[in-house]
Amino acid sequence: MAAYLIANITVKDASRFGEYREKVAPVIAAHGGRYLIRGGAVTAVEGDPGLDRVVVLEFPDMDTLKRFYHGADYAPLLALRESCTVSHVALVEGYAG
């Protein structure tokens, strides 16, 4: 069953975040992930969801997603993102129907 990384990101340093964006896409792809949402416009229709820059990544399954997120090749990019953003991230199992 697919698994998703859902992030709400507030960028504090656009230059460094640009570096992160350039470097992270190939690492995501190498782990079988793909972008479903990458910072598009957010239109609130009920309440204030508190969303800024929303990112949703899809991976084939939770084990693959965890190997990506906790992996050695993502670790320096995670540190870079943490240094230039305030992020809220969750790993979520998909629905098998």
C-alpha positions, 0 to 999 in steps of 0.5 A: 500500500502506498505511503505519503510524506505530508509536510507544511513548510515555512521558509525562513531562508529562500536561498538555502531552501532553493539549494535544498529543492534542487538537491532533494528531487533526485534523492526522492526519485532514487527511493521510488518517491514522487511529488503529488503536491509541491508548494502550490497555492492553498485556498482555505474553505473551512477555518484556518488550516495554518498551511504555508508551503504544502508538500505531499510525496508518494512512495510505494510503501511505508518501509520505502518511505522510512528508508528514504526519510531516515537514510544516509543520503537524505540526512544532509538534506534534512539538516539543510531543510531544518536550518532554513525552514520551520517544518511540520512533517508526517508519514501517513499510510495510504488507503488500500480500499 
